[in-house]
Amino acid sequence: MPVFSGIWVPLVTPFADGAIDFAALRRLAEHLFEGGVAGLVVCGSTGEAAALSEAERLAVLDALLEVVPSQQLVMGLAGNHLADVLAMQREVQRRPVAGLLVPAPYYIRPSQEGLLAWFGAIADAAEVPLILYDIPYRTGARIELATLREIARHPRVVAIKDCGGNPDTTQALIADGQLDVLAGEDAQLFTTLCLGGSGAIAASAHIHPQQFVRLVECIAAGELQAARAIFYRLLPLIRLMFAEANPAPVKSLLARLGLITDELRAPMQRSSADLVGRLHEALATSEGASQPRWA
């Protein structure tokens, strides 16, 4: 039985006048759970974790633990200094979380042996399940299939957020059955699920989360025609949400819905005026856009 399945949302971090907006953070989390999502991933790339201090990342986690069941909350754990990453891991594990999302060390571009040592050290120190985050276009490090399979042998490594861009690797990991394979590229959600993947960590599911949840339910029930219809209805909005650097488009739409302020931290910038117009038009025409907005 999968440890991680269904729709998990990599939560944005709301800001107001440069500071974390904790009220909006809690409100957004509650809104997404009302939409039926399986859980939240915090302080990942969508959460602008690289622009948050360690104290801020822990404050985000603590604020969410006030309103989110711990078994539905995964914490991002990234860096390129192993001792610092392990120290942060110890601090996070003092709190009740469902797991940790761990990418390769960025910028360094280690060998496959170096990646095995990196993930092995974190897995050995883990007291909670680990989700590998394979995203070479952000880290600069490609994790080969043989390396992924070796990492997956560790009992603490249970899932992968698959942003590797190699369909052969995706299919092989699903066929192996050693890891819960979660789509990390939102446009690949339907394909991954149909191949037997467990779910997705999908930033675009901030918008119309109930439709993403319904998509998963339809595929699980073998209702492929209904699932396909939902996916193609969502796809134009999904594509627009990645037309500029994530999470700017997602934040623009959440601001349109009245859930957060459209604010990011440097070097991230707000969506262009042209994209904002296209996003608002797509939102207005998508199913469920008439649902009540937050005051």
Buried (B, 14 or more C-beta within 10 A) or exposed (E): EBEBBBBBBBBBBBBEEEEBBBEBBBBBBEBBBEBBBBBBBBBBBBBBBBBBEEEBBBBBBEBBBEEBEEEBBBBBBBBBEEEEBBEBBEEBBEBEBBBBBBBBBBEBBBEBEBBBEBBBBBBEEBEBBBBBBBBBEBBBBBBEBEBBBBBBEBEBBBBBBBBBBBEEBBBBBBEEEBBBBBBBBBBBBBBBBEBBBBBBBBBBBBBBBBBBBBBBBBBEEEBEEBBBEBBEBBBBBBBBBBBBEBBBBBBBBBBBBEBBBBBBBEEBEBBBEEBBEBBBEBBEEBEEBEEEEEE
